[in-house]
Amino acid sequence: MAAAPASLPATGARDWETYQAAAPHKAFAVSLTGGYGSRTAQRTAAEARTAAIEACKRADCKVLAVDDKPVP
């Protein structure tokens, strides 16, 4: 299991652990300003990416991982 991004608050680190244990299709997005969002159990990886960005609710959100694969 990959470590949670250092920029996440404690609640975000717990949500990162929950995300990693969830079933596909899933995505986790983070913001440089401390925001984050994740979505799991989506129909496709693309839907998971879009939903995670929307859940992050910050202009600078970027997808960190999709289906447990890091996004460069």
Buried (B, 14 or more C-beta within 10 A) or exposed (E): EEEBBEEBEEEBBEBBEEBBEBEBBBBBBBBEEEBBBBBBEBEEBEEBBBBBBEBBEBEEBEBBBBBEEEEE
